[in-house]
């Protein structure tokens, strides 16, 4: 997965925990859906929040399709998904996520913005 590089600020952050170390930070749910491949969205997304502590989930428009070509050879046709809001703001859950997983964000330039967001969330 290649993350677009940009200057980070605490406005318009979309934070995703995958089944990999660290948090992945995007500028919107739409950008995250474009950059996280459908097989990873299906099996690796553990949590997703916007910078207002709103939780999101993956919603499938068209699920991934798997086929057995022959024996142990398989293919996958990528589906299509997007992130949708899945509840009310949950600052406690976002604080826990940031405290546990923000040491090695991707991209690394987002680290300071994640720290600023954590400070802001704790102050509420």
GUVO-470126 format. One line per field, with one value per residue: residue in three letters; residue number from 0; x, y, z of N, C-alpha, C, O, CB in turn. Coordinates in steps of 0.1 Angstrom, whole numbers. Glycine has a CB too. Layout:
// GUVO-470126
aa c(ALA,...)
i c(NUM,...)
n_u c(X,...)
n_v c(Y,...)
n_w c(Z,...)
ca_u c(X,...)
ca_v c(Y,...)
ca_w c(Z,...)
c_u c(X,...)
c_v c(Y,...)
c_w c(Z,...)
o_u c(X,...)
o_v c(Y,...)
o_w c(Z,...)
cb_u c(X,...)
cb_v c(Y,...)
cb_w c(Z,...)
END
This chain:
// GUVO-470126
aa c(UNK,UNK,UNK,UNK,UNK,UNK,UNK,UNK,UNK,UNK,UNK,UNK,UNK,UNK,UNK,UNK,UNK,UNK,UNK,UNK,UNK,UNK,UNK,UNK,UNK,UNK,UNK,UNK,UNK,UNK,UNK,UNK,UNK,UNK,UNK,UNK,UNK,UNK,UNK,UNK,UNK,UNK,UNK,UNK,UNK,UNK,UNK,UNK,UNK,UNK,UNK,UNK,UNK,UNK,UNK,UNK,UNK,UNK,UNK,UNK,UNK,UNK,UNK,UNK,UNK,UNK,UNK,UNK,UNK,UNK,UNK,UNK,UNK,UNK,UNK,UNK,UNK,UNK,UNK,UNK,UNK,UNK,UNK,UNK,UNK,UNK,UNK,UNK,UNK,UNK,UNK,UNK,UNK,UNK,UNK,UNK,UNK,UNK,UNK,UNK,UNK,UNK,UNK,UNK,UNK,UNK,UNK,UNK,UNK,UNK,UNK,UNK,UNK,UNK,UNK,UNK,UNK,UNK,UNK,UNK,UNK,UNK,UNK,UNK)
i c(0,1,2,3,4,5,6,7,8,9,10,11,12,13,14,15,16,17,18,19,20,21,22,23,24,25,26,27,28,29,30,31,32,33,34,35,36,37,38,39,40,41,42,43,44,45,46,47,48,49,50,51,52,53,54,55,56,57,58,59,60,61,62,63,64,65,66,67,68,69,70,71,72,73,74,75,76,77,78,79,80,81,82,83,84,85,86,87,88,89,90,91,92,93,94,95,96,97,98,99,100,101,102,103,104,105,106,107,108,109,110,111,112,113,114,115,116,117,118,119,120,121,122,123)
n_u c(9,6,10,-3,18,17,14,8,-19,-41,-66,-91,-83,-82,-82,-68,-66,-49,-42,-15,16,13,-5,-25,-28,-50,-64,-91,-121,-127,-102,-88,-103,-96,-69,-65,-64,-91,-89,-74,-90,-111,-100,-82,-87,-91,-100,-114,-115,-126,-112,-129,-136,-155,-166,-159,-169,-163,-182,-196,-200,-198,-188,-155,-146,-138,-121,-114,-90,-74,-67,-47,-44,-56,-78,-86,-112,-112,-134,-157,-158,-167,-160,-182,-200,-203,-215,-220,-199,-169,-149,-133,-126,-111,-90,-78,-70,-52,-33,-23,-13,1,28,43,32,18,16,50,51,28,28,32,8,-10,-3,-10,-38,-44,-38,-57,-81,-79,-83,-109)
n_v c(-12,22,53,85,113,143,175,175,183,188,190,173,145,111,81,49,17,-10,-45,-44,-30,2,32,41,71,92,117,117,96,87,88,69,46,45,39,17,-16,-37,-65,-61,-44,-60,-80,-68,-43,-29,-9,24,59,92,126,137,118,101,68,45,20,-6,-8,-28,-24,-40,-72,-88,-113,-146,-172,-206,-216,-238,-267,-257,-231,-199,-171,-137,-114,-80,-63,-36,-10,13,36,40,59,46,50,71,98,87,95,83,58,66,79,57,42,60,62,36,29,49,53,47,60,59,80,88,115,123,119,140,154,135,133,159,157,137,151,171,155,145,167,173)
n_w c(0,-9,5,0,2,22,37,71,92,120,111,92,93,88,104,105,118,109,104,110,123,138,129,101,83,67,45,43,45,19,5,20,13,-14,-13,4,-4,-16,-6,17,31,36,54,72,84,115,131,126,125,124,127,146,163,154,148,121,97,74,45,21,-13,-35,-29,-26,-49,-50,-67,-76,-96,-105,-87,-62,-70,-69,-76,-73,-76,-72,-50,-43,-20,7,34,61,85,118,142,171,182,198,219,239,229,207,219,233,211,199,220,221,196,181,178,155,129,96,70,84,88,100,127,146,143,151,178,186,182,201,224,223,224,249,265,263)
ca_u c(0,14,2,1,24,12,16,-3,-24,-51,-79,-94,-76,-90,-72,-72,-58,-49,-35,-1,20,11,-18,-25,-35,-54,-71,-106,-125,-126,-88,-85,-109,-89,-55,-65,-70,-102,-87,-70,-102,-119,-94,-72,-92,-94,-107,-113,-121,-122,-106,-139,-138,-166,-161,-164,-168,-162,-194,-193,-208,-196,-178,-145,-150,-127,-124,-104,-87,-71,-60,-44,-43,-69,-78,-96,-116,-114,-147,-157,-163,-164,-162,-194,-201,-209,-220,-217,-185,-164,-135,-125,-121,-101,-79,-72,-64,-40,-23,-18,-8,5,42,48,22,21,30,56,49,15,30,30,-6,-17,0,-18,-51,-45,-38,-70,-91,-78,-87,-124)
ca_v c(0,34,64,98,122,156,182,171,191,180,190,164,133,98,72,35,6,-23,-57,-41,-21,16,37,47,83,97,130,115,82,84,86,56,35,44,34,4,-25,-44,-77,-57,-38,-72,-88,-62,-31,-32,3,36,70,106,134,141,106,93,55,41,6,-9,-12,-34,-21,-52,-79,-95,-126,-156,-184,-216,-218,-252,-272,-247,-218,-192,-158,-128,-102,-70,-57,-22,-6,26,37,47,61,35,54,85,101,79,100,74,47,72,81,44,38,68,59,23,26,61,55,46,62,59,84,93,130,125,117,152,157,125,137,171,153,130,161,177,146,143,180,174)
ca_w c(0,-10,11,-5,12,22,49,80,103,127,104,82,95,89,111,103,123,101,111,108,133,136,124,88,84,54,47,43,43,5,2,26,5,-26,-10,10,-14,-10,2,30,38,41,64,80,91,129,136,118,131,118,138,155,171,149,143,108,93,59,39,8,-25,-43,-22,-33,-55,-51,-76,-77,-110,-106,-76,-51,-76,-67,-81,-66,-83,-62,-49,-41,-7,12,48,65,99,125,155,177,186,209,222,248,220,199,228,235,199,197,230,219,183,173,178,141,119,82,69,96,90,107,141,154,142,160,192,189,183,213,235,221,228,264,271,262)
c_u c(9,5,7,7,18,16,5,-6,-35,-64,-80,-84,-86,-80,-77,-62,-60,-42,-20,3,17,-3,-15,-33,-37,-61,-86,-109,-124,-112,-84,-90,-101,-75,-55,-71,-81,-99,-82,-81,-111,-113,-86,-76,-97,-102,-105,-121,-117,-117,-116,-143,-150,-160,-167,-162,-167,-176,-192,-204,-209,-185,-167,-150,-138,-131,-112,-102,-84,-63,-59,-43,-57,-67,-88,-99,-119,-129,-146,-163,-161,-165,-174,-194,-208,-213,-217,-203,-181,-150,-127,-119,-110,-89,-71,-64,-51,-29,-16,-10,-2,20,48,37,27,11,36,54,36,17,27,15,-14,-15,-9,-33,-54,-46,-52,-81,-91,-83,-102,-131)
c_v c(12,46,77,106,136,163,179,182,183,181,179,152,121,88,58,26,-6,-34,-56,-31,-6,19,43,60,88,110,129,100,78,81,72,45,34,37,21,-6,-33,-57,-72,-51,-49,-79,-81,-50,-35,-21,15,47,83,114,139,129,98,80,52,26,5,-14,-16,-30,-34,-60,-85,-108,-134,-168,-193,-219,-233,-256,-261,-233,-211,-178,-150,-116,-92,-65,-42,-19,8,25,45,49,50,38,68,86,93,83,91,63,53,74,68,40,47,65,46,21,38,63,55,47,61,69,89,108,133,123,129,156,147,129,149,167,146,140,168,169,145,156,181,168)
c_w c(0,-5,5,6,11,36,59,90,109,121,94,82,95,93,110,109,115,109,108,119,129,130,110,88,70,56,46,42,28,1,8,18,-9,-24,-3,1,-8,-2,16,38,44,53,74,87,105,135,126,124,123,130,148,164,167,144,129,107,78,55,24,-2,-33,-36,-31,-37,-56,-60,-75,-92,-113,-94,-65,-57,-75,-73,-73,-75,-72,-62,-48,-27,-4,27,51,80,106,139,159,180,198,212,230,239,212,207,230,223,197,207,227,206,175,173,164,131,105,75,82,99,98,122,150,154,151,174,195,190,196,225,235,227,244,271,271,275)
o_u c(18,-6,19,3,15,21,-7,2,-39,-74,-70,-78,-96,-70,-88,-50,-71,-37,-14,-6,19,-11,-5,-45,-28,-64,-93,-100,-121,-110,-77,-83,-101,-70,-44,-83,-81,-106,-85,-82,-117,-121,-82,-69,-106,-111,-94,-132,-107,-117,-112,-153,-155,-151,-178,-154,-171,-182,-186,-216,-220,-174,-169,-158,-128,-143,-100,-111,-90,-54,-69,-40,-67,-56,-97,-90,-128,-134,-136,-173,-155,-170,-177,-188,-218,-215,-213,-195,-189,-140,-115,-107,-99,-77,-59,-53,-40,-17,-4,-1,1,25,58,33,39,-1,29,54,34,7,20,9,-24,-24,-14,-40,-64,-54,-58,-90,-101,-88,-108,-143)
o_v c(13,48,79,106,141,156,179,189,173,174,177,148,122,85,55,28,-12,-31,-66,-25,-3,11,48,59,89,114,138,92,66,71,65,35,23,30,14,-5,-36,-59,-79,-52,-48,-83,-86,-45,-43,-23,15,45,83,109,146,130,89,80,57,20,15,-22,-8,-31,-38,-56,-87,-115,-130,-172,-189,-223,-239,-249,-256,-223,-216,-173,-155,-110,-94,-62,-37,-26,16,16,55,40,44,28,76,76,92,76,90,60,47,72,68,35,41,65,44,13,36,73,62,38,62,66,94,112,144,126,128,160,151,127,150,172,147,139,171,173,144,155,190,168)
o_w c(8,-10,4,17,0,44,55,95,104,125,87,72,102,86,114,107,114,120,105,125,117,126,107,92,62,68,49,38,25,-7,1,15,-14,-33,-4,-2,4,8,26,50,54,62,85,97,106,144,119,129,117,142,158,171,174,135,126,114,71,62,17,1,-38,-36,-43,-30,-62,-60,-73,-99,-122,-90,-60,-50,-80,-75,-67,-81,-64,-73,-51,-24,-12,33,45,88,101,147,151,181,208,209,229,241,210,202,230,224,193,204,230,205,163,168,161,124,102,75,91,110,103,129,159,164,157,182,207,199,203,234,245,234,250,282,278,275)
cb_u c(-10,19,4,-11,40,-4,18,2,-29,-52,-81,-92,-66,-97,-69,-74,-61,-42,-41,2,34,21,-24,-29,-27,-64,-66,-112,-139,-132,-79,-91,-123,-87,-48,-72,-59,-111,-76,-59,-110,-121,-87,-60,-103,-82,-102,-118,-116,-134,-98,-151,-140,-174,-165,-156,-179,-152,-205,-192,-203,-193,-184,-132,-158,-123,-126,-108,-75,-63,-46,-32,-38,-73,-81,-90,-129,-104,-155,-165,-156,-174,-149,-207,-208,-200,-213,-226,-183,-165,-136,-135,-132,-106,-84,-82,-73,-44,-30,-28,-19,-1,49,55,15,20,32,71,48,5,45,38,-11,-11,15,-17,-55,-33,-27,-73,-89,-63,-81,-129)
cb_v c(0,37,64,105,123,157,198,158,205,185,204,170,133,95,77,31,4,-21,-70,-35,-22,21,48,37,94,87,140,122,80,95,97,55,38,58,45,4,-35,-48,-86,-46,-30,-82,-99,-59,-24,-35,7,33,72,113,145,147,109,101,44,49,-2,-20,-1,-49,-9,-50,-90,-96,-124,-161,-180,-230,-209,-256,-276,-251,-219,-191,-156,-123,-105,-59,-63,-15,-15,37,44,39,75,23,45,87,116,64,113,67,41,85,87,33,41,83,58,13,21,73,44,32,75,45,94,90,137,115,112,164,157,111,141,181,143,121,172,181,133,141,191,168)
cb_w c(12,-24,27,-12,9,20,47,88,97,142,98,68,107,76,125,88,139,87,106,94,137,127,133,77,92,47,36,31,48,-3,8,41,3,-33,-3,25,-19,-22,-4,28,28,29,58,72,83,137,150,103,146,112,132,148,186,137,153,97,99,56,40,8,-33,-58,-14,-24,-68,-37,-91,-69,-115,-119,-79,-43,-91,-52,-96,-52,-92,-63,-37,-52,4,6,55,61,103,125,165,189,188,206,229,258,212,192,242,239,187,198,244,219,174,178,186,140,121,75,58,95,77,102,144,148,128,157,194,177,171,216,232,207,222,268,263,250)
END
